[in-house]
């Protein structure tokens, strides 16, 4: 299937400590990858997988512009490669190590994914928007299932994204995003009770000097206490604290970003109900404190989610998720997302695989920089009462994969990303002010051929 190196909304970035956000964003950061083939045995328990794909497609809105800006369109080619090796798979970013003791001393999984988007256009500006996306993931668990285990997790991404039609090579959203954790797990009483404590470190750095103000460092601690009352059911309590530090510009009038202290407490149920249902329900409270901002708001509200997985047959899976969460925002103090998603996958008897997904989220940015006070780069906003921005984010994707033999796969994909916001930023401009609307709709259609092992 196609996977996203990171799923980010155009013109607004949000990196969640511990992993990427599951909300609609920019399809241009997606890197083509298909399901693994038979693989090559490497040692007693490990398997190596690799592959390469070439996609040819059409992008209806290269720079994620509003309809009034006459969006640039372009055909593109997207070659990609991927390599993985491990003795356990990774599911939803988590190494699938069993909670019970095994003979293995180490569980691990390493993955590399790279793709270069090449816009095929005679317009120099559109051609220069061609970007490299690169991702590397590490999951290692030492002494899995024993009374004391520890793990190393790291996700490193290099993401390429143009700003707008005039961006060219020098002005862009190209960035390096790294999220790492050192995790310790204690299982007294035979594993029925487990205590998980982790140190978290995230770094976001933009390659362009124009965006150095948004470079940031996150340090924090994450804990989970879990009580298993059945083999596949548990009650869990989670607490996390993240301190976000921006490297630049704390003085008024510089477009400063506010450092923050974020606390999250969640409790609920995680487990399997029968043979065909998996349920996770967590609810709690979140505090986001911005001590240096005397005018902007803090977050103090409910957070939580419910996720349901249904497996009607061995070839079919359906997942649903609803929730509300908040994160630190580069554009403003924080953002809250309320909404949900549904995804489904089915494999036919002739091995064709189809998967589809729909996500709808209401996003609210609070504490926008005050023009003339916090920033001199912006003249004004439209539709931002109380310096609050509201967006409705919609994403949809549909993909078909048809294998031929063990190693060859052909398919097609359609992806939609839309922001229905009426928010507008007014910038000074060289001769006169100009408006930059947040609203956009972006469609991508592509066909691909892949060789995998």
N, C-alpha and C positions, 0 to 999 in steps of 0.2 A: 504494500500500500504506500501511498505518498505520505511522508511525514514532514512536519514543520520543524525546522531547526529552532525557530522561536516564533510565536504567533503574536504579533504586535499590531496595535492600531496605528494607522498612518497619522503623522503629526503629533503623536502623544505616546510616550513610552512608559512601560510599567514592568518592572522586574520583581517578581515575588520571591522573597527568600525561600529557598528550598525548591524552586522550580518555576517553569513558565506558567503563565496564566492560561486558563482554558476559556478564552473569550475570543470573539471574532477579531480579525486583524488584517494584515497585509499579505495577500497571497504570494507576493513576489519573493518572500523569504522562504517559501517552501522548496524543498529539495526532493527530486524524484527518487523513490526507492520502492521496490516490490518485496513481496513476501519471500522469505529465505527458501532456498532449495534444499537438497539432501545434506549438503555440508560435507566437510572432510574431518574425520576423526583426528584429534591432536592429543595424544596421550590416552590415558585410561577413560577419563570422563569428559574431556573437553571436545568441543566442536568448532571448526572454523567455517565461517560463511563469508562470501564476497559477491560482488556484482557490479555491473555498470549499466547505465541506461542513457538513452538519448530521447529527449522530448522535443517535439515541434508544436508550437502553439500560437495563440493570438491573445493579446492583452488589450482590453478595451479602454484602459485608463492607466497608463504607465506611471504617472506621477500622483495618482489618487486625488485628482482635482474635481471640483464641482462642475456641474453641467454648464454653468455660465462661463467657465474658464476654457471652454472648448477642449476637453481632455485629449491628450496625445494618445494615439493608438499605434500598436506595432506588433508585427509577428516576432517570434523569438525562438531560439534554440536553447536547450538547457541540458548539457551533458552532466552526468553525475556518476559518482563511484561510492561504494561503501564496503567496509570490512568490519567483521565482528569475530570475537573469539571468547569463549567462556564455557564454564561447566554448569551454569544456571542461567535461565532466561531473565530478562528484565520486563516487568509488567507495570505499566503506568509509572515508570521512573524508579521502581523499587525492585531490588534483587529478590528473586523468588526463592529464598532460602526457607526451608521448613522450620517451624518452631521447635521441632523435636531433634534430638541429637542424631547425627549420621556418622559414617566412617570418614567423611571428608574433613580435612583440617582447614581448608580454605575454599570458599565459594567466590567466584569472580565472573565479571563480564566487562569486556572492553569493546567499544564501538566507535568507528570513524565514519563520517558522512560528509561529502563535499560535492558542491555543484556550482557551476558558473552560468549565470543567465546572460545570454548574448542577444541583445535586441537587434533585429535585422531591419535597419532603417537607414536611408540616405541622409536623414537629418542628424547632424553631428551631436546635438544635445541629447537626442534619444539614444544614439549609439553609445555615447559616453555614460549613459545610465546603466550599462551592463555591469553586473556586480558579482562578486564571489561570496558564497556562503559556505561556512565550514563549521562542523561540530564534532566534538570528541567527548565521549562519556566513559566514566570509570566507576565501577561498583566492585568492591572487594569486602568480603566478610571473613574474618579470622575466627576459628573455633565456632563454626555455626551450630546453633542448637545446644551449646553447652551452657553451664551455669554462668560463665562470663565470656562474652564475645565483644569484639570491637570491629568497626567497619570504617572504610574510607569511601566517600562519594564525591564526585566532581563532574560538573558539566561545563565545558568550555565552548563558547560559540564566537565565531567571527561573522558578523552579519553586515551585508551591504545593502544600502537603501538610498535612493536619491531623495532630495528634499522636494524639488519642484522642477519645472521645465528649464529654468535658468541655472540649475545647480552646477552642471558640468562635472568635472572631476574633483575640484578643490572643495566645494561646499556640498556636504552630504551628511547622512545619518549613519555612515559606516561606524561600527562600534565593536568592542570586545566585551563580552558578558561572561563572567565566570562565577559559578556557584559551587561552593565546596562545603563539606561537613565531615567532622570526625565524630563517630558515634560509638557509644559504649552501652552494652546491653547486659543486664544482670537478670538471671532467672533462678531465684530460689524456689524451694518446694517443688522440685521436679518440673518446672516450667509453667505451672498453672498461673503464676504471677510473674510478670516481667516488668522491668524498669529500664526505659530507654532514655539516655541523656546524650545530647549532641551539642557540639560547638559549631556554629554556622559562620561562614565568611563569604560574602559576595562582593564582587567588584564590577562596576559598569564604567567603561572608558570610551569616549568618542574619539575617533581618529582625527576629526577636523578640529582645528583650533577655535573655530567659531562656536563650538559647543562645549568648551572646557568647563563652563559653569555648571554643567549637568553631570560631570564625573562624580561618582560617589562610591563610598565604601560602607558595607553593612557588616556589623558584628553582632552576634547574639547567641542565645542558648535555646534549645528546644528539648522538651521532655514529653514522654508518654508513659503512663502507668496503665497496664492492661491486665485484666483478670479473666482468664478463660474458664468458663463454667461448662463448656462442651468442647469437643475436639475442634469444631470449626466455628465457634461463637465466643465472643468476648465483650466485656464492658471496658471502655477506655476513657481515660482523662488525659487531655493534652494541654500543655502550657508552653508558650514561646515568648521570648523577649528579643526584639531586634532594635539595634541602635543604628540609624542611618546618618552618615556623616558626608557632607558635600565638601569638595576640595576647594571651592572658591566662593568668594563674593558674599560676605555676610553684611556688607554695608548697604544702607538704604539707597535706592536709585540704581542699583547695579543688576537688577533682575535676579536677585538672590534666591537660592533654594534654601528651604528651612530644614535644619537637622531635626530628627524626630526620634522619639522613644515609643515603640509599639509593643503592647502587651495583648496577648490573645489567650483565652481560656475556653476550651471546648470539652464536652463530655457526651458520651453516647454509646451506641452499639455498633459492633463490626462483626459480620459473620455470614454464614451460609444457612439459608432456610430451605431444607430439603435438598433435592438433587439439582434443581434447576433455577434457584433464586439465590442471589448474593445481595446483601443489604448493608448499607453503611449510613447511619443517621447520627449526626453530631450537631450540637447546639451550644451556644455560650455567649461570650461578651468580648468586645474588642475596644481597647483604648489606644488612640494615637495622639501623642502629646507633642506639641510644637512650642517649646518653651521660649524660643527667641522671637516668635511672631506674636506681637501684642494685638494685632488686628485680625489675624486669621483664626479659623475655628480649629478645635481639636475633635477627634472622633471618639465618641462614647456611645456605643450602640450594639444591638444584637448582631451576631454573626453565626453562621451555621449552614449546613447543607444536608441533603438527602440524596443518596446515589443508589440506584437499583440496577442490577444486572440480571437479565433473563436469558436462559439458554433452552429454547423450546426443543431443539434437536442438536446433535453433535455438529451440524453444519451451519447452525444459525445462532446468532447472538444479538441481543438488543440491550442497550444501556440508556438510562435516563438519569439526569442530574438536575437538581434545583438548589439554589442557595443564595446567600448574601455574604459578601466578604469585602474587606477594605485593604488597601495597600498604599504605601507612600507613592506620591506622584511627582514626577519632575515638573509637570506643568500644574502648579498649585500645591497645596499641602498634601492632600490625600484624595483617593478616588474610591468610590464604592460601586460594586457591581451587583445587580439583582437580576436574576433570570435563570435560564436553564438551557439544556441541550438534550438532544436525542440522537443516538447513532445506532445503526444496524448493519449487520454483515451476514452474507449467506454464500455458501459455496454449493454450486449445482453438481449433479452427478457427473457431468462432463468436465468438471474441475474449473469452470468459470467462477470467478469470485466477484461479487458485487458488494460494495459498501457505500453507505450514504450517511450524512450527518447534517443536522440543523441546529443552530444556536441563536438565541435571542437574549440580549442583555440590555438592561437600562443602566447606563453609567453616569455617575455624578461626580464632577470635580469640585472640590471645595477649597477655598482660600487661594483663588487666582491672584497672581501678582497685580498690585494696584498701579495702573498707569500714572506716571508722574511721581509716584511714591516709592514703590518697590522696583520699578523698572522705567527706564527712559526709552526703551526700544519699542514700546507699544503706546499708541495714542489713546485707544479706547477699545471697548468690546460692544458687540451687539448681542442681545438676548442672553445676558449674564447678570441678572438681578442678584444683588448681594455678593457679587464676584463668585458666582456658582455657575458652572457649565454643565449642561445635560445633553447626553447623547443616547441614541438607540442604536445598538450594534447588532447587525444581522450577518450570519455566515451560513453558507450552504455548500455542500460538496457531494458529488456523485462520481463514482469510479468503477470501471470494469477492468478486470484482468483475466486474460485467457492464456494459460500455459500451453506450450507445445513441447512435449517431452519433459525432461527433468530440468532443462537449463534455459529455455527460451520462453519469454513472456511478452505478449503485446497487449495493449489496452488503451483506454481513453479516460479523460477526467474533465469534469466541469467544476469550477469553483466560483463562488460569489462572495464578495465582502462589501458591506454597505454601512455607512454611518449616516443616520437620518437627522443629525443635529441641525438646528438653525443657528448655532453659535458662529460668530464672525469676529475675527481679530482685525483691527485697523492699525496698519503700520505707517510710519512717517513717509517713507519713499524719498527719492532724490529730488523730485520736482513737486510732487503732490502726493497726498496720502493714498494708499491703496488697501483694498479689503481682501482678506483671505478667508473664505468660508470653510468650515469644517466638513460640511456635507459632501459625500462622494458615493459613487457606486462603481464597483470594479468587477468585471467578468473575465475569467480566464478559461480558455478551451484548449486542450492539448491532447495529442496522441503520442504514445511512447512505445519503444521497443527496448527490452532489457534482457541481459544475460546474467543469470544468477547461479550461485553454487551453494 
